[in-house]
Amino acid sequence: MAILINENTKVIVQGITGKVGSRQTRLMLDYGTKIVAGVTPGKGGEEIYGVPVYDSVKEAKEEHRIDASVVFVPARFVKDTCFEAIDAGIKLIVLVTEHTPVYDAMQIKAYAKTNRTIVIGPTTPGIISPSEKIKIGILPGNMFCPGNVGLISRSGTLTYEIAANFCEGGIGQSTAVGMGADPVVCTNLIDLLKLFDEDGQTRVVAIVGEVGGTEEEIAAQFIKEKMSKPVVAYIAGKSVPPGKRMGHAGAIVERGRGSAESKMRALREAKVKVAEMPENIVQLVKEALREI
């Protein structure tokens, strides 16, 4: 089992003919992802690595069953691209594009909720389930391995760095999800924790957070009151000074909230084991697995 995706998930690539879209299509296909179509307006009739290209999602859906879309289009086209997929009835969208305008992200989030569509991102590295041999997005498949630990991360790079540390330590993943690092993300931490808590394969959930926003602080209360499975965490950015943005658009600490210290404190109060360094999370997961 996995959350959100499985070996039978049929995927389309919106923006498949672009440099990034075509390259990532090849890598997803190589991993085992079932990509049935691509969409680029004006490019209908072409093929990319044997994948047929259509001018619209509607045209693609007339010819194929589609469960999910992955978006590789410039930021200015993201809202229309996501709305097109939502209007076509696609229930999972992985929005990889960076620099999506905040107001556009807010509109996508609201429209997706109205239509009961899950949107991961923006600025997400994607989703991967090693046991199901499917990845949607840009996560490097060779750094993940099948197992029973769910991984949720706000940092794209740390997602696969920590997954690789897990694999070296003999810990596989059920599913790994990159939430996205923008100030507004369309699917929040609590939403993903609920899915992992209900997943039969997942035994422990690992959160990789970072400074900025209050996702982890809000989720701490949910973990304390609702989660039935153990949760461990690592929060990046302990040295970030207040008011200083570090890399990600959402990584900014303001008025004492959103700091690594406040997040770690809230999580520990919720009985979450929190690693001081990224390499320490491996041992905490092993301890959690032994205690189940």
N, C-alpha and C positions, 0 to 999 in steps of 0.2 A: 504494500500500500504506500501511498504518498499523499501529500496534500496538494490540491489544485491541479496537478497533472499526473498522467500515468503513461504507460507504454502505448496506449491506444489513442492518445490525444492527437488530434489532427490540427496542424498549425498553418497559418498563412503569415507571410512576411510583407508588411506594408513598408515600401521603400526598398524593395528587393534589388532594383537595378543600380542603386547607388554603390559607391565604393565600400562603405561599411556594411550595408545590407547584403551585398553579394558575397563578401568575404565571410561574414558570420553565418550566412545560409550554408555555405560549404562546411563550416565547422560544426554546425548543428546537425546537418545530414550525416557527417562522419561519426558523430557521437551516437546517432540512432534516432534522432527526432524525426517524426513523420511530418515533413513539410509538404503540403498538398498543392499549394499555390502561392504566388506572389502578386502584389498589386503595386503598380506605378502608373498613374494616369498618362496616357499617350504611348505606353509601351506594350499595350495588349497584343498578344500573338507571339511575343518573344518567349525564350526559355532561358533560365539560369540554372545550370547544373541539372538539366532535365525537369526542372520545376516550371510549369506553365505560368506565364505572367498575364494578368488581366488589368483592364483600365480602372476597375472599381471592385470594391468588396462585394457588392451586390451581384456582379457578373460572376465572380469567383464562387460565390455561394450557390449559384444556380447549377454549378458543375460539380461541387465538392461538399462533403460534410466538413464543417469548420468548427472547432471547439475553442481555439485560442488564436490570438494575433500577437505578433511582436512588431514593434514600431521603430523603424530607423529612418525618420524623416527630419529635415531641419526644424528647429524649434518653432519657427513662424507657422508651420503647417500642422503642428501637433494637435491642436484642438480640433480642427476639421477632420483630421485623420482618425482620431479617437471617436469622435461623434459618428463618423461613417461606420466604423466597426460596431459601435453600440447600436446604431439604427438597424444594422444588419442582423442583430440578435446574437452577436458573439459575446460570450459571458466571461471571458478572461482576456485581458489585454496587458501585455508586458511592455511598458513604455521606457525604452532605453535612452531616448534623446535627453541630452543635457540642455540647460539654459532655457527650459520651458518657462514662459512668463508666469509669475505667481497667480495672476488673475485667471489666466487660461487653465492652470492646474486646478484652481478652485471650481471653475465651471465644469471641467471634466469630472472632478470628484462628485459634484452635485448631480450631474446628468447620469453618471454611472450608478449612483445610489438609487436614483429614481427608477432606473431600468434593471436593477439587480445585477449589475455587471461588476466584476472585480477588476480593478486596475492596479497593477503593481508599478510603482514609480511615481513621478518621473525620476530620471537619473538613476535607474536601477541597473545592476549588472545582470539581473534576471533571476530565473528559478532553475534548479537542477535537482533531479532525483536519480542518484546513481544506480539504485536497484532496478528502476524502471527504464534506464538507458534513454533518458530524455532530458534535454536542456533547452530552455527558451531564453535567449539573450546571449551574453558575451562571456559568461563564466567559463574558465578553462577546465574542461572535463577531466583532464589527467590529474587534477589536484583534489579530486573528490573520490570517495569510495563508499560502497553500500553499507548501511548499518541502521542503527535505531536512535540516533541523536538528531533532533531537529535543530536547524541553525537559522537564526534570524539576524541579519546584519544591516546596519545603516551605511557601512563603508564597503564599497566594491572591492577594494584591494584586500582589506582585512577578511572579507568573506572567504576568499580562497586561500589566503595565508593561514588562517586558523583551521580551515578544513584540511589543509595539507598537514598541519601539526597534529590534528586529530588522527589522520590516516597513519602518520608515522608512529603514533601512540597506540595504534590498534583500535581506533574508534571510527566507525563508519557513520554516514549520515543517511537519514531517511529522506529528507528534503532540505535543501538550503534555499533561502529566499533573501534577496537583496531588497530591502524596503525602499531604497532611494534616499538620497542625502539632501534633498531640497527642503526649504522651510515648510512647504505644503506637499505631503505625500497622500496618495489616493487611498491607500490601505494602511491602517495604523498598526502599531505593535499589538494592541489588544486583539484586533481582528485576527492576526496571525497566531497569537498564542491560543486563541479559542480553537482554531483549526488543528493545531498540533495536539492540543489536549484531547481532542476527539479522535485523533489518528491512531489506529491500532498498531502501527509499526513503531511509532515514536515512543520512547521510554523516558528520555530526558530532553529538555529544551535548553539550548545555549543562545544567549542574547549577546550580540556584539554591538554595543552602543558607542556614541561619541558625544562630545559636548554640543550644546545647542538644543533648543526646544525642550519640551517637557514630556516627551513620549515615555521615557523609562520611568520617570517619577509618577506619572499617571498610571502606567501599567503595574507599578509595584503594588498598588492597592488591589487591583484585579488578581494579581498572582497570590496575594495573601488570602483573599476571600474566596476565589473561584477555582484556581488551578489545582488539579488533582495530581499532576506530575511535577517532579522536581525541576527547578530552573536554576541555571548558573549564568554568570554574566561577566563580561569584561567591558569597561568603559574607557575609550581612548580619549586622550586630550587633557590629562591632569594638569599640564603646565600652561594651558591656554589662559591668558589674562582676560579679565572682564572687558567686553566691548570690542575684542579683537576677533575678526573673522579668520578662520584657519582653513583654507582650502575649499571645503564644501560650503555651498550657499547657506545651509542651515546650521553650520557649525559656529555659532556665536553665543557667548554667555552674556546675559544681561541681568543686572540687579539680583545677583545671587542665585537665580534659577537657571537651570540648564548647564551648570558646571558639573565636572566629573564628580566632585565631592558630594554635591547634593543628590546626584543620581545614585551614586554608590551608597550613600546613607539611606535613601529611600528603599533601595533594593534590599539592603541588609536588614532593615526593619521589617521587611516582608519575608525574612528568612531565606533570602536568595544568597547563595555563596558567590562572592564577587572576587575575581582574580585581580591582583595588583599589576601583573604583567601579562601580555597575551599568551606567553608560553605556559603560564600557570593554570590556564583554564582547562588544559588537558587533564591535569591531576584532579581538579574539582569535578569534572565530568565522570572520571573513573570512580571517585568517591561516591558520587550520586548514584551511579549504576549499582555499586556494591550495596548501597543502603536500601535499595528498592525491595 
